[in-house]
């Protein structure tokens, strides 16, 4: 059979597409580095297809384009093409495997980072809870007790005990002032 000009152009286009895919794969390898398995697969593809098979394929197409005799019968060319093109699958499969392994490693790393962030968030919540508890015990509850004492004193209960008098901070100073007010109220009542 004669190869029609349309089929010839299609074959040349496909040859260019294979070359383009090969060039793109090599650029990606340069970007991400060469893991040993992928480097070996690329070498095998380069040696098995682009150095041996692909030039013969282009030569065959050039002869067909020029209208000369085919260097081999069409069934043999089909078998040879299938065998030659499988040489490109080595690098493709290695690249896919490498991408899957790299993606799995990235996913595992992301899970580790997520776990670390969750533990850090939990730690911050525990610290915030602890700080709130300290604030409650050291500030809010004593102020509430002092407020209750002042309310009882204002109601005339001069026997009410003033809490927090032994502290050496602002709460202690407030307690001392309330105690002085209570002692003045006691003296005023006795008077």
C-alpha positions in Angstrom: 0.0 0.0 0.0 1.1 3.5 -0.7 1.1 5.8 2.4 -1.3 8.7 1.7 0.0 12.2 2.2 -2.6 12.6 5.1 -1.3 9.5 6.8 2.3 10.6 6.3 1.6 14.0 7.8 -0.2 12.3 10.7 2.8 10.0 11.3 5.2 12.9 11.2 3.0 14.8 13.7 2.9 11.9 16.1 6.7 11.6 15.8 7.0 15.3 16.8 4.5 14.8 19.7 6.7 11.9 21.1 9.8 14.1 20.8 7.9 17.0 22.4 6.8 14.8 25.3 10.3 13.5 25.7 11.7 17.0 25.8 9.1 18.1 28.4 9.9 15.0 30.6 13.6 15.8 30.5 12.9 19.5 31.5 10.8 18.3 34.4 13.6 15.9 35.5 16.0 18.9 35.4 13.7 20.8 37.7 13.0 18.1 40.3 16.3 16.2 40.1 17.0 12.7 39.0 15.9 9.9 41.4 17.9 6.8 40.5 15.0 4.8 39.1 13.8 7.6 36.9 17.3 8.4 35.7 17.8 4.8 34.7 14.5 4.7 32.9 15.3 7.9 31.0 18.7 6.4 30.0 17.0 3.2 28.8 14.4 5.2 26.8 17.1 7.4 25.3 19.2 4.5 24.3 16.3 2.2 23.3 14.2 4.6 21.4 15.7 8.0 20.5 19.1 6.7 19.6 18.1 3.5 17.7 14.4 3.4 16.8 13.3 7.0 16.3 15.9 7.8 13.6 14.9 4.7 11.6 11.3 5.7 12.0 12.0 9.2 10.7 14.0 7.7 7.8 11.2 5.4 6.9 8.8 8.3 6.9 11.2 10.4 4.8 11.5 7.6 2.2 7.7 7.3 2.1 7.3 11.0 1.7 9.8 11.0 -1.2 7.8 8.3 -2.8 10.6 5.7 -2.7 10.4 2.0 -1.9 9.6 1.2 1.7 12.6 -0.3 3.6 10.3 -3.0 5.1 6.9 -4.4 4.5 4.0 -2.7 6.3 3.2 -5.6 8.7 6.9 -5.7 9.8 6.8 -1.9 10.1 3.8 -2.1 12.4 5.5 -4.8 14.6 8.7 -2.7 14.7 6.8 0.5 15.6 4.9 -1.2 18.4 8.2 -2.6 19.8 10.0 0.8 19.3 7.2 2.8 21.0 7.2 0.5 24.0 10.7 1.8 24.6 9.2 5.2 25.5 6.9 3.6 28.1 9.8 2.9 30.4 10.4 6.5 31.2 6.7 7.3 31.3 6.0 4.5 33.8 9.0 5.5 35.9 7.9 9.2 35.8 4.4 8.2 36.9 5.7 6.0 39.7 8.1 8.7 40.8 5.2 11.3 40.8 3.0 8.9 42.8 5.7 8.3 45.4 6.5 12.0 45.6 2.8 12.9 46.0 2.5 10.2 48.7 5.5 11.6 50.5 4.1 15.2 50.3 0.8 14.0 51.6 2.5 12.2 54.5 4.5 15.3 55.2 1.3 17.4 55.1 -0.3 15.0 57.6 2.7 15.4 59.9 2.4 19.2 59.7 -1.3 19.0 60.3 -0.7 16.8 63.4 2.0 19.2 64.7 -0.4 22.2 64.2 -3.2 20.3 66.0 -0.9 19.5 68.9 0.3 23.1 69.0 -3.3 24.4 68.9 -4.3 22.0 71.7 -1.3 23.2 73.7 -2.2 26.8 73.2 -5.8 26.0 74.3 -4.5 24.3 77.4 -2.2 27.3 78.2 -5.1 29.7 77.6 -7.3 27.6 79.9 -4.6 27.5 82.5 -4.1 31.3 82.3 -7.9 31.8 82.6 -8.0 29.5 85.7 -5.1 31.5 87.2 -6.8 34.8 86.4 -10.0 33.5 87.9 -8.4 32.3 91.1 -6.0 35.1 91.6 -8.1 38.1 90.5 -11.7 37.6 89.7 -12.8 35.5 92.7 -10.9 37.7 95.2 -12.5 40.9 93.7 -15.9 39.2 94.0 -15.2 38.3 97.7 -14.1 41.9 98.4 -17.2 43.3 96.6 -19.4 41.0 98.8 -17.6 42.3 101.9 -18.1 45.9 100.9 -21.8 45.2 100.2 -22.3 43.7 103.7 -20.4 46.7 105.3 -22.6 49.1 103.3 -25.6 47.3 104.7 -24.4 47.8 108.2 -22.8 44.5 109.0 -19.6 45.7 110.6 -18.8 42.2 111.8 -18.3 41.0 108.2 -14.8 39.7 107.7 -12.7 41.3 105.0 -11.0 38.6 102.9 -7.6 38.8 101.1 -5.9 41.1 103.7 -2.6 39.2 103.7 -1.8 39.7 100.0 0.9 42.0 98.9 -0.6 43.2 95.6 -3.4 45.5 94.4 -6.0 43.0 95.8 -4.3 43.2 99.2 -4.2 47.0 99.0 -8.0 47.0 98.3 -8.6 44.6 101.2 -6.5 46.9 103.5 -8.6 49.9 102.5 -11.8 48.0 103.0 -10.6 46.8 106.4 -9.8 50.5 107.4 -13.3 51.4 106.3 -14.7 48.5 108.4 -12.7 49.6 111.5 -13.9 53.2 111.0 -17.5 51.9 110.7 -17.0 49.9 114.0 -15.6 53.0 115.8 -18.4 55.1 114.4 -21.0 52.5 115.6 -19.4 52.4 119.1 -19.4 56.1 119.2 
